[in-house]
Amino acid sequence: MGPPNGNGNGMQATKPTAVQPPAPVTKEHPAVNNSSNGANPVKLSTIENELPKGGVQQNGARQSTRQPSGSRRVIPWYVVCARKTVDNSIFMAFTTFLTFYALTGDDLRVLLTEKPADIVFNINGIICIVVFSIEVVLSCLGKNDYYLGFFFGLDVISTATLVLDLTWVSEAIQGNSDASNMRSGRTARVGARAGRVVRVLRLVRILKLYKAYYEAKQRKAEAARKKAQGEEDDWDESDYEAVANAENKENESRVGKKLSEMTTRRVICLILAMLLALPLLSIETASQTLFSSEYGANHVWQGFDAMVKDNSTMNYHDYNWAALNYAYYHNWYVSNFPDKYCPSSSCSGMYLGGLFFVGLSGNAGGDSFQNALKYTSLDPTMVDDFEKTDGQEKLVAYGLMPPEVKAQVTKPWSQQCKSASGEDIFGFSLINQDIPETSHYRVFCPDDLRPTEIQAFAPSTLPGSQLSDLYLVFYFDMRPFNKESSGFSLGVTFFVMVLLVAASMTFTSDANRLVLQPVEKMIERVEAIREKPLLAMKMADDEFKAEEIKKARIERARRSQLNRLLMDAASLCKSADKEIMETVILEKTIIKLGSLLALGFGEAGADIIGKNMSGSDSAGVNAMVPGRKCECIVGIMRVRDFSTATEVLQAKVMMFSNQIAEIVHGVCSEFHGAPNKNTGESFLVIWKQEKHEEHGESTQMKQFAEGSLVAAATIIGGVHRSPLLGSYREHPGLQNRLGSNCRVHLSVGLHKGWAIEGAVGSEFKIDCSYLSPNVSIATSVERATEIYGVSLTVAQSVVDQCGQDMRSRCRLIDKVIITGSPAPMELYCVDLDYMSVDIDRSARPKVNWTTRQRFKVRQWMEQEKAAVMAKDVVSIFDSDEVIAAMRQRFTVEFFQLFNMGYQNYSQGEWQVARRMLSSIKDHIMDDGPSTALLRFMEAPHQFEAPKGWQGVRELATM
């Protein structure tokens, strides 16, 4: 505000007559030369691409994270190779396949193959052992926390258990199935069970598959990025997708990784302890009672021994009856083909094991052995009669045998075999022939099957001294039992596998959802603010946008009648307590604190925030961070008659100042300026030059220089056009103090130079600002607006950075020496007649300024700010209607007369200059710079240039 003087310095009583729009063309001075011989303006569309992705980083924040090249630890080549091999997708897929094979291979061997195929599975087992051993070694070299860790021990144990799948090792451990050792059957069963339990340890490798899937999901989620866009009332699909990607984004922190690892360890130990301990705490079923196979062996032996001693008809009949009862009761064909050989629905042999070989074992060279061997064959008549009568007339039928087998049992026992202990066995096999309509593996001797697939029984009542002489031995085929056991083992393996993964995921889901994920999001927020503190404002907008989209998604879902019913039904099942978790409150508090820091500290304080937040080893705050030198354009924007407005408005002066600040800050931010200090009366705005390695700095500074001029002109027009600020023209107190034509007005001064960016103050209170003589020079340039009666003065340092088109919009008005400047500088003004600007009286929609509305405005401003980078700033200056209205009265004739008058003034021809400048004042308009020059030449020099005049004077002398 100011008294009316008609020179653009305050208020004017009458509005000047408008003349033709300016077309400043003159040959006398380049400041008003509009020819095309000057420098071509640089396209601004390339500036945005020159900036680094993610924004411009503060040098201090960058340097704090770098290590000197001399202290960088060199990683050995073999460590790099090991790490890349272990993390290679092909290698991981191969080990994954081998892991599934290691879990199921032995059971598939028993379930699907016979003994001749064991060599193939042994080779595959050796391959698994070699590959897993290589993987353990490579992991020890390539992973820092693997060697002697929890998973290292489990991997070693699970790899070692693969040795038990080799048939040579398992047969040696489980022992033989020789009937001469009465404990051999139980030992074999215990050994098989122990091997199957130990095999469970390999399930730990399944967790590697889950971990690999989780890490791949993390990398995929990391590639999805949100793109901020301005929004209308309805969100588009890209916004829903961006928010969904942000919700699915998982970036595991050190805390989350440690807690997940510890939880996984406990789950593994719990399940393995359960699987290992439970079988050991159960009693062996074989210890309950004697099996029929053992009791029947004693019965058959008693009949056979009595017949050998006394070959009477009765003894012969008893032996045949006992042998047939034993063979039919444990009928192999009923066990394996019940539909064909069990006419009734219930047969005694329908168990998972049947008799397949009967023999006489002992010293084959002895006379007693040869004599006993003569009595082993059965009577054919009794065999036929038994199957027709005795074998079927029972509560539980014995079933049938193929005719070929019945003929086999009546023949002498001529099949010679060897027992596991090396003894000779003479007997016969019930499954050594191809039987029509049956398909089975032909077995001639017990050693044709795997040791785990046979079980031998000998008479338990036999004296121990007779074992070396002769005894009967009965071999049972346990393949059906083993196959069913292997099937159940596969089911247990997959069940435990699912249980292990599901338990690991379930045990950590609540902790991840309620604690870890919020904590990781907080860590992500803090790291982003530490890297780029000014990003906090955008972070708050993004968070608010996500909240609004969630609400919109719910509303969209409720539009469907079915969805609304389902959602209402689901709400009945949920707890009525909908309190916000403390972690959510803490996360939003961090965002708000970051936003407040960005607002309070501004561009100058970004380095202070970044350096203090980068020190994670201490909670101490060091606000007195050393300053940093930077090149910048300094803008001083001062509210005229602010002290008078303060006295009149009293408490309302804060609202008055904020209304002006909203225009100043908004326009400067749009043209990439950084508002800094605000004292109420004046605003300090900085256009700071950033250093780029790939692109030159002149292009950016040219854009900033031209943008600062356009921003200053836009601010002046915006202040006079604002209906809110226009209402102060009718304020009685202001009219009483400043006159009836008072109005809110700003004057602007621009200067380029270096400044020290940093904290000013002490440990008790700091202000983040810029200190430099150039700031004082910019203040003096702004104060010159009062001397020259203009609204915008620009130092030569700023005009020199502009392109020729923008220079032609500036008018050279003097060359002065300013305190603090090492050399004289030319002063320019941008001619703006703010008295020609009318208040915007257009009807404006009533807007309820909610948080969402403010967010939408900020989004729109961000779009406008980005659009400025892609436009020619000069075209923005020329196309602005308010600026064009303010420049309308300045004609070509005016610029030509002033330019000639100034040239004569500069060359010492003051009388000629007086005539030309007076002609402007008397015939064209009351021009402030012309009046200031005439006033200086008149007193005390009386329009005579002093001796030694160089066209330069001190600004303080005017």
Disulfide bonds with the S-S distance in Angstrom:
Cys342-Cys347 1.87
Cys417-Cys445 1.89
